[in-house]
């Protein structure tokens, strides 16, 4: 469950630049969806 820093570095060495961009975009989209959902649920409840 908890990987060491060396494990993370080893995994990141094998990522291509395109994979890093896709990973960043996916994280950004999921973050926006999460916070938008929280925002709208609070607006509807209030």
Chimera marker file (.cmm) of the C-alpha trace (Angstrom):
<marker_set name="trace">
<marker id="1" x="0.000" y="0.000" z="0.000" r="1" g="1" b="0" radius="0.5"/>
<marker id="2" x="2.714" y="2.462" z="0.965" r="1" g="1" b="0" radius="0.5"/>
<marker id="3" x="5.512" y="2.378" z="-1.587" r="1" g="1" b="0" radius="0.5"/>
<marker id="4" x="8.930" y="3.683" z="-0.767" r="1" g="1" b="0" radius="0.5"/>
<marker id="5" x="10.363" y="6.699" z="-2.532" r="1" g="1" b="0" radius="0.5"/>
<marker id="6" x="12.699" y="4.411" z="-4.481" r="1" g="1" b="0" radius="0.5"/>
<marker id="7" x="9.691" y="2.460" z="-5.784" r="1" g="1" b="0" radius="0.5"/>
<marker id="8" x="8.039" y="5.675" z="-6.967" r="1" g="1" b="0" radius="0.5"/>
<marker id="9" x="11.215" y="6.868" z="-8.687" r="1" g="1" b="0" radius="0.5"/>
<marker id="10" x="11.663" y="3.490" z="-10.376" r="1" g="1" b="0" radius="0.5"/>
<marker id="11" x="8.076" y="3.580" z="-11.649" r="1" g="1" b="0" radius="0.5"/>
<marker id="12" x="8.384" y="7.185" z="-12.848" r="1" g="1" b="0" radius="0.5"/>
<marker id="13" x="11.549" y="6.418" z="-14.820" r="1" g="1" b="0" radius="0.5"/>
<marker id="14" x="9.542" y="4.165" z="-17.138" r="1" g="1" b="0" radius="0.5"/>
<marker id="15" x="6.856" y="6.737" z="-17.970" r="1" g="1" b="0" radius="0.5"/>
<marker id="16" x="7.049" y="8.449" z="-21.342" r="1" g="1" b="0" radius="0.5"/>
<marker id="17" x="6.383" y="12.196" z="-21.548" r="1" g="1" b="0" radius="0.5"/>
<marker id="18" x="2.987" y="11.469" z="-23.123" r="1" g="1" b="0" radius="0.5"/>
<marker id="19" x="2.060" y="9.192" z="-20.214" r="1" g="1" b="0" radius="0.5"/>
<marker id="20" x="3.049" y="11.886" z="-17.739" r="1" g="1" b="0" radius="0.5"/>
<marker id="21" x="0.858" y="14.430" z="-19.543" r="1" g="1" b="0" radius="0.5"/>
<marker id="22" x="-2.087" y="12.025" z="-19.633" r="1" g="1" b="0" radius="0.5"/>
<marker id="23" x="-1.633" y="11.282" z="-15.935" r="1" g="1" b="0" radius="0.5"/>
<marker id="24" x="-1.619" y="15.002" z="-15.128" r="1" g="1" b="0" radius="0.5"/>
<marker id="25" x="-4.688" y="15.700" z="-17.255" r="1" g="1" b="0" radius="0.5"/>
<marker id="26" x="-6.602" y="12.822" z="-15.666" r="1" g="1" b="0" radius="0.5"/>
<marker id="27" x="-5.742" y="14.061" z="-12.171" r="1" g="1" b="0" radius="0.5"/>
<marker id="28" x="-6.768" y="17.616" z="-13.093" r="1" g="1" b="0" radius="0.5"/>
<marker id="29" x="-10.099" y="16.511" z="-14.599" r="1" g="1" b="0" radius="0.5"/>
<marker id="30" x="-10.935" y="14.311" z="-11.621" r="1" g="1" b="0" radius="0.5"/>
<marker id="31" x="-10.072" y="17.146" z="-9.238" r="1" g="1" b="0" radius="0.5"/>
<marker id="32" x="-12.297" y="19.605" z="-11.088" r="1" g="1" b="0" radius="0.5"/>
<marker id="33" x="-15.173" y="17.113" z="-11.149" r="1" g="1" b="0" radius="0.5"/>
<marker id="34" x="-14.795" y="16.396" z="-7.450" r="1" g="1" b="0" radius="0.5"/>
<marker id="35" x="-14.758" y="20.047" z="-6.400" r="1" g="1" b="0" radius="0.5"/>
<marker id="36" x="-17.552" y="20.976" z="-8.829" r="1" g="1" b="0" radius="0.5"/>
<marker id="37" x="-19.681" y="18.187" z="-7.380" r="1" g="1" b="0" radius="0.5"/>
<marker id="38" x="-19.001" y="19.387" z="-3.846" r="1" g="1" b="0" radius="0.5"/>
<marker id="39" x="-19.748" y="22.991" z="-4.816" r="1" g="1" b="0" radius="0.5"/>
<marker id="40" x="-23.052" y="22.199" z="-6.514" r="1" g="1" b="0" radius="0.5"/>
<marker id="41" x="-24.177" y="19.812" z="-3.779" r="1" g="1" b="0" radius="0.5"/>
<marker id="42" x="-23.589" y="22.544" z="-1.181" r="1" g="1" b="0" radius="0.5"/>
<marker id="43" x="-25.421" y="25.100" z="-3.358" r="1" g="1" b="0" radius="0.5"/>
<marker id="44" x="-28.419" y="22.773" z="-3.776" r="1" g="1" b="0" radius="0.5"/>
<marker id="45" x="-28.553" y="21.918" z="-0.074" r="1" g="1" b="0" radius="0.5"/>
<marker id="46" x="-28.294" y="25.542" z="1.028" r="1" g="1" b="0" radius="0.5"/>
<link id1="1" id2="2" r="1" g="1" b="0" radius="0.2"/>
<link id1="2" id2="3" r="1" g="1" b="0" radius="0.2"/>
<link id1="3" id2="4" r="1" g="1" b="0" radius="0.2"/>
<link id1="4" id2="5" r="1" g="1" b="0" radius="0.2"/>
<link id1="5" id2="6" r="1" g="1" b="0" radius="0.2"/>
<link id1="6" id2="7" r="1" g="1" b="0" radius="0.2"/>
<link id1="7" id2="8" r="1" g="1" b="0" radius="0.2"/>
<link id1="8" id2="9" r="1" g="1" b="0" radius="0.2"/>
<link id1="9" id2="10" r="1" g="1" b="0" radius="0.2"/>
<link id1="10" id2="11" r="1" g="1" b="0" radius="0.2"/>
<link id1="11" id2="12" r="1" g="1" b="0" radius="0.2"/>
<link id1="12" id2="13" r="1" g="1" b="0" radius="0.2"/>
<link id1="13" id2="14" r="1" g="1" b="0" radius="0.2"/>
<link id1="14" id2="15" r="1" g="1" b="0" radius="0.2"/>
<link id1="15" id2="16" r="1" g="1" b="0" radius="0.2"/>
<link id1="16" id2="17" r="1" g="1" b="0" radius="0.2"/>
<link id1="17" id2="18" r="1" g="1" b="0" radius="0.2"/>
<link id1="18" id2="19" r="1" g="1" b="0" radius="0.2"/>
<link id1="19" id2="20" r="1" g="1" b="0" radius="0.2"/>
<link id1="20" id2="21" r="1" g="1" b="0" radius="0.2"/>
<link id1="21" id2="22" r="1" g="1" b="0" radius="0.2"/>
<link id1="22" id2="23" r="1" g="1" b="0" radius="0.2"/>
<link id1="23" id2="24" r="1" g="1" b="0" radius="0.2"/>
<link id1="24" id2="25" r="1" g="1" b="0" radius="0.2"/>
<link id1="25" id2="26" r="1" g="1" b="0" radius="0.2"/>
<link id1="26" id2="27" r="1" g="1" b="0" radius="0.2"/>
<link id1="27" id2="28" r="1" g="1" b="0" radius="0.2"/>
<link id1="28" id2="29" r="1" g="1" b="0" radius="0.2"/>
<link id1="29" id2="30" r="1" g="1" b="0" radius="0.2"/>
<link id1="30" id2="31" r="1" g="1" b="0" radius="0.2"/>
<link id1="31" id2="32" r="1" g="1" b="0" radius="0.2"/>
<link id1="32" id2="33" r="1" g="1" b="0" radius="0.2"/>
<link id1="33" id2="34" r="1" g="1" b="0" radius="0.2"/>
<link id1="34" id2="35" r="1" g="1" b="0" radius="0.2"/>
<link id1="35" id2="36" r="1" g="1" b="0" radius="0.2"/>
<link id1="36" id2="37" r="1" g="1" b="0" radius="0.2"/>
<link id1="37" id2="38" r="1" g="1" b="0" radius="0.2"/>
<link id1="38" id2="39" r="1" g="1" b="0" radius="0.2"/>
<link id1="39" id2="40" r="1" g="1" b="0" radius="0.2"/>
<link id1="40" id2="41" r="1" g="1" b="0" radius="0.2"/>
<link id1="41" id2="42" r="1" g="1" b="0" radius="0.2"/>
<link id1="42" id2="43" r="1" g="1" b="0" radius="0.2"/>
<link id1="43" id2="44" r="1" g="1" b="0" radius="0.2"/>
<link id1="44" id2="45" r="1" g="1" b="0" radius="0.2"/>
<link id1="45" id2="46" r="1" g="1" b="0" radius="0.2"/>
</marker_set>
